Amino acid sequence: MYNVIDRVGSVRASNDRGGKAVISASDALTSPSHKTLRDWVFECLRTSIVSGDLAPGQRIVEADLAKQLEVSKSPVREAILQLKQDGLVIDAPKGRGVVVAPLKPSDVREIYTVREALEGIAVRDLAANPRPDRVAAIGTIVDRMRQAVSAGDRQRQFDLDVEFHSALCAATGNRRLQDLFSGLRPDIQRIFLFAVNAMALEGPDSVAQALSEHEQILAAIAAGDVQRASESLATHFDGRAQRIALALGER
């Protein structure tokens, strides 16, 4: 059963195993006065799911959430419908609300297959026309990744990894490509969060190796080498989905 908003503005909930904060103050950075209530509720929930505050299998009950957030049921219902369309929640057993969708090995494989196709289009486009402004924007992200790795800041490195891949698609200027990648981003973040928290990041999955692979992708784009850019991206993805899927299957 969910609790109500506490005095400092954090929205807290408890799952079947005991109390746990699921929508913190940091998950609701934008006041509902600056956007529609539906969008605000949706962003609060999506952020909590992506960050892991709402765990896979955790129940979300429309009436309880509306009471927590001090809004009517209508924007909550609309937000939950959008989350269902995005695949982040599914109907709960026996029709009692919805639960956070589990992350399955098949999900990882499917998402990585689509990612590789989308980002393959992006790196080929960028390498075929390596404009300095495009290269500089992506290079800034790689510089920040390098700093995060040096500082041992895994969370920052994880965030920048997602940002790098988003930037590849954004830099093409292809709006539909960007939209397709943006639709995958919450799932990508969930996968990354699992990998960071549950896998031994060593060997091909080490942060140093990941940084090197990002540097190689950028270097190939900057050199205008379409084939090398494609090969560098393929190397970056090689076996990664399978390793994450296997780790998920073991849990």
MARMAR-908594 format. One record per residue (C-alpha): residue number from 1; x, y, z. Coordinates in steps of 0.02 Angstrom, whole numbers. Example, Ala and Ser with C-alpha at 12.3 -4.5 7.8 and 13.67 -1.06 7.14 Angstrom:
REM residues 2
+-----+--------+--------+--------+
:   i :     px :     py :     pz :
+-----+--------+--------+--------+
:   1 :    615 :   -225 :    390 :
:   2 :    684 :    -53 :    357 :
+-----+--------+--------+--------+
//
This chain:
REM residues 251
+-----+--------+--------+--------+
:   i :     px :     py :     pz :
+-----+--------+--------+--------+
:   1 :      0 :      0 :      0 :
:   2 :     66 :    171 :    -44 :
:   3 :     97 :    310 :     80 :
:   4 :     63 :    494 :     45 :
:   5 :    184 :    633 :      1 :
:   6 :    295 :    671 :    148 :
:   7 :    334 :    845 :    214 :
:   8 :    493 :    869 :    112 :
:   9 :    404 :    829 :    -50 :
:  10 :    466 :    652 :    -78 :
:  11 :    334 :    531 :   -138 :
:  12 :    359 :    366 :    -50 :
:  13 :    283 :    196 :    -77 :
:  14 :    297 :     22 :     -7 :
:  15 :    292 :   -138 :   -106 :
:  16 :    239 :   -308 :    -47 :
:  17 :    406 :   -332 :     42 :
:  18 :    408 :   -171 :    142 :
:  19 :    429 :     17 :    124 :
:  20 :    537 :     89 :    -12 :
:  21 :    552 :    263 :    -88 :
:  22 :    493 :    255 :   -267 :
:  23 :    466 :    434 :   -323 :
:  24 :    591 :    547 :   -237 :
:  25 :    600 :    735 :   -242 :
:  26 :    738 :    722 :   -372 :
:  27 :    623 :    619 :   -484 :
:  28 :    501 :    765 :   -498 :
:  29 :    617 :    907 :   -544 :
:  30 :    485 :   1003 :   -641 :
:  31 :    334 :   1072 :   -551 :
:  32 :    165 :   1020 :   -623 :
:  33 :    128 :   1205 :   -648 :
:  34 :    255 :   1206 :   -791 :
:  35 :    175 :   1065 :   -890 :
:  36 :     15 :    964 :   -899 :
:  37 :    -24 :    855 :   -750 :
:  38 :    -24 :    703 :   -863 :
:  39 :    153 :    741 :   -924 :
:  40 :    213 :    776 :   -747 :
:  41 :    144 :    613 :   -678 :
:  42 :    213 :    518 :   -828 :
:  43 :    388 :    590 :   -805 :
:  44 :    386 :    555 :   -617 :
:  45 :    340 :    374 :   -647 :
:  46 :    456 :    347 :   -794 :
:  47 :    603 :    421 :   -700 :
:  48 :    567 :    310 :   -550 :
:  49 :    560 :    155 :   -662 :
:  50 :    717 :    197 :   -760 :
:  51 :    815 :    240 :   -602 :
:  52 :    763 :     78 :   -519 :
:  53 :    667 :    162 :   -377 :
:  54 :    516 :     69 :   -443 :
:  55 :    577 :   -109 :   -459 :
:  56 :    520 :   -236 :   -590 :
:  57 :    360 :   -318 :   -527 :
:  58 :    317 :   -176 :   -408 :
:  59 :    133 :   -131 :   -410 :
:  60 :     66 :     41 :   -458 :
:  61 :   -116 :     71 :   -407 :
:  62 :   -202 :    216 :   -493 :
:  63 :   -306 :    275 :   -344 :
:  64 :   -160 :    267 :   -222 :
:  65 :    -43 :    361 :   -340 :
:  66 :   -174 :    497 :   -370 :
:  67 :   -188 :    519 :   -182 :
:  68 :      1 :    529 :   -162 :
:  69 :     23 :    659 :   -296 :
:  70 :   -135 :    754 :   -246 :
:  71 :   -207 :    749 :   -421 :
:  72 :   -364 :    673 :   -495 :
:  73 :   -365 :    497 :   -565 :
:  74 :   -377 :    559 :   -745 :
:  75 :   -196 :    616 :   -771 :
:  76 :   -134 :    463 :   -677 :
:  77 :   -237 :    349 :   -789 :
:  78 :   -171 :    437 :   -946 :
:  79 :      9 :    426 :   -885 :
:  80 :     -9 :    240 :   -847 :
:  81 :    -82 :    210 :  -1020 :
:  82 :     70 :    294 :  -1098 :
:  83 :    187 :    190 :   -991 :
:  84 :     96 :     33 :  -1051 :
:  85 :    118 :     88 :  -1232 :
:  86 :    303 :    113 :  -1198 :
:  87 :    315 :    -61 :  -1122 :
:  88 :    371 :      1 :   -951 :
:  89 :    219 :    -67 :   -856 :
:  90 :    102 :   -214 :   -884 :
:  91 :    -65 :   -264 :   -811 :
:  92 :    -52 :   -336 :   -637 :
:  93 :   -118 :   -511 :   -600 :
:  94 :   -304 :   -517 :   -555 :
:  95 :   -331 :   -344 :   -628 :
:  96 :   -263 :   -245 :   -481 :
:  97 :   -180 :    -98 :   -567 :
:  98 :    -15 :   -119 :   -658 :
:  99 :    159 :   -176 :   -613 :
: 100 :    329 :   -121 :   -676 :
: 101 :    373 :   -231 :   -824 :
: 102 :    513 :   -356 :   -794 :
: 103 :    671 :   -342 :   -896 :
: 104 :    689 :   -507 :   -988 :
: 105 :    837 :   -579 :  -1085 :
: 106 :    732 :   -572 :  -1244 :
: 107 :    701 :   -386 :  -1214 :
: 108 :    888 :   -354 :  -1207 :
: 109 :    922 :   -448 :  -1369 :
: 110 :    781 :   -360 :  -1461 :
: 111 :    831 :   -187 :  -1401 :
: 112 :   1013 :   -212 :  -1447 :
: 113 :    965 :   -276 :  -1620 :
: 114 :    864 :   -118 :  -1652 :
: 115 :    998 :     -7 :  -1574 :
: 116 :   1134 :    -75 :  -1685 :
: 117 :   1028 :    -45 :  -1839 :
: 118 :    983 :    134 :  -1790 :
: 119 :   1157 :    182 :  -1734 :
: 120 :   1233 :     99 :  -1887 :
: 121 :   1133 :    220 :  -1994 :
: 122 :   1193 :    364 :  -1884 :
: 123 :   1379 :    326 :  -1889 :
: 124 :   1378 :    297 :  -2076 :
: 125 :   1288 :    463 :  -2103 :
: 126 :   1407 :    556 :  -1987 :
: 127 :   1565 :    479 :  -2061 :
: 128 :   1506 :    517 :  -2237 :
: 129 :   1493 :    700 :  -2189 :
: 130 :   1607 :    730 :  -2038 :
: 131 :   1561 :    910 :  -2005 :
: 132 :   1672 :    989 :  -1872 :
: 133 :   1524 :   1046 :  -1766 :
: 134 :   1455 :    869 :  -1760 :
: 135 :   1623 :    793 :  -1715 :
: 136 :   1654 :    927 :  -1582 :
: 137 :   1486 :    899 :  -1498 :
: 138 :   1513 :    711 :  -1484 :
: 139 :   1695 :    738 :  -1436 :
: 140 :   1641 :    844 :  -1287 :
: 141 :   1542 :    696 :  -1221 :
: 142 :   1691 :    580 :  -1243 :
: 143 :   1801 :    704 :  -1149 :
: 144 :   1678 :    702 :  -1004 :
: 145 :   1672 :    511 :  -1010 :
: 146 :   1861 :    509 :   -997 :
: 147 :   1853 :    620 :   -842 :
: 148 :   1719 :    511 :   -763 :
: 149 :   1822 :    353 :   -791 :
: 150 :   1976 :    437 :   -717 :
: 151 :   1875 :    490 :   -564 :
: 152 :   1801 :    315 :   -544 :
: 153 :   1626 :    389 :   -558 :
: 154 :   1530 :    241 :   -631 :
: 155 :   1360 :    325 :   -622 :
: 156 :   1423 :    476 :   -718 :
: 157 :   1507 :    364 :   -846 :
: 158 :   1345 :    268 :   -866 :
: 159 :   1245 :    428 :   -895 :
: 160 :   1371 :    491 :  -1022 :
: 161 :   1371 :    324 :  -1113 :
: 162 :   1184 :    343 :  -1144 :
: 163 :   1211 :    525 :  -1193 :
: 164 :   1347 :    476 :  -1319 :
: 165 :   1234 :    355 :  -1411 :
: 166 :   1090 :    479 :  -1409 :
: 167 :   1206 :    611 :  -1479 :
: 168 :   1255 :    500 :  -1625 :
: 169 :   1075 :    493 :  -1682 :
: 170 :   1039 :    675 :  -1642 :
: 171 :   1191 :    737 :  -1739 :
: 172 :   1123 :    665 :  -1901 :
: 173 :    980 :    789 :  -1900 :
: 174 :    865 :    645 :  -1950 :
: 175 :    711 :    678 :  -1844 :
: 176 :    634 :    507 :  -1869 :
: 177 :    796 :    421 :  -1822 :
: 178 :    804 :    527 :  -1665 :
: 179 :    623 :    486 :  -1621 :
: 180 :    652 :    299 :  -1643 :
: 181 :    806 :    303 :  -1531 :
: 182 :    717 :    412 :  -1402 :
: 183 :    582 :    279 :  -1390 :
: 184 :    714 :    152 :  -1341 :
: 185 :    804 :    263 :  -1217 :
: 186 :    708 :    215 :  -1058 :
: 187 :    740 :     30 :  -1094 :
: 188 :    923 :     66 :  -1133 :
: 189 :    940 :    156 :   -967 :
: 190 :    859 :     10 :   -875 :
: 191 :    979 :   -111 :   -958 :
: 192 :   1129 :     -3 :   -916 :
: 193 :   1070 :     13 :   -735 :
: 194 :   1059 :   -176 :   -721 :
: 195 :   1232 :   -198 :   -799 :
: 196 :   1312 :    -70 :   -683 :
: 197 :   1233 :   -143 :   -526 :
: 198 :   1232 :   -330 :   -562 :
: 199 :   1376 :   -372 :   -679 :
: 200 :   1563 :   -382 :   -654 :
: 201 :   1618 :   -241 :   -768 :
: 202 :   1782 :   -316 :   -823 :
: 203 :   1863 :   -378 :   -982 :
: 204 :   1756 :   -329 :  -1133 :
: 205 :   1632 :   -244 :  -1016 :
: 206 :   1758 :   -140 :   -917 :
: 207 :   1735 :     48 :   -911 :
: 208 :   1909 :     71 :   -987 :
: 209 :   1863 :    -41 :  -1134 :
: 210 :   1698 :     50 :  -1159 :
: 211 :   1787 :    217 :  -1161 :
: 212 :   1914 :    153 :  -1288 :
: 213 :   1774 :     91 :  -1402 :
: 214 :   1685 :    259 :  -1395 :
: 215 :   1848 :    346 :  -1437 :
: 216 :   1871 :    231 :  -1587 :
: 217 :   1695 :    266 :  -1652 :
: 218 :   1725 :    452 :  -1637 :
: 219 :   1897 :    442 :  -1721 :
: 220 :   1825 :    347 :  -1869 :
: 221 :   1685 :    474 :  -1890 :
: 222 :   1808 :    619 :  -1879 :
: 223 :   1919 :    537 :  -2011 :
: 224 :   1771 :    517 :  -2128 :
: 225 :   1800 :    329 :  -2135 :
: 226 :   1627 :    253 :  -2156 :
: 227 :   1685 :     73 :  -2153 :
: 228 :   1791 :     94 :  -1998 :
: 229 :   1651 :    187 :  -1910 :
: 230 :   1531 :     43 :  -1946 :
: 231 :   1659 :    -86 :  -1891 :
: 232 :   1699 :      9 :  -1731 :
: 233 :   1514 :     16 :  -1686 :
: 234 :   1495 :   -170 :  -1723 :
: 235 :   1644 :   -207 :  -1610 :
: 236 :   1566 :   -103 :  -1472 :
: 237 :   1405 :   -204 :  -1481 :
: 238 :   1487 :   -373 :  -1511 :
: 239 :   1424 :   -499 :  -1383 :
: 240 :   1364 :   -366 :  -1261 :
: 241 :   1179 :   -406 :  -1274 :
: 242 :   1213 :   -591 :  -1252 :
: 243 :   1318 :   -562 :  -1095 :
: 244 :   1184 :   -451 :  -1017 :
: 245 :   1046 :   -573 :  -1066 :
: 246 :   1142 :   -716 :   -986 :
: 247 :   1166 :   -615 :   -827 :
: 248 :    979 :   -578 :   -822 :
: 249 :    939 :   -762 :   -847 :
: 250 :   1044 :   -809 :   -698 :
: 251 :    945 :   -700 :   -578 :
+-----+--------+--------+--------+
//
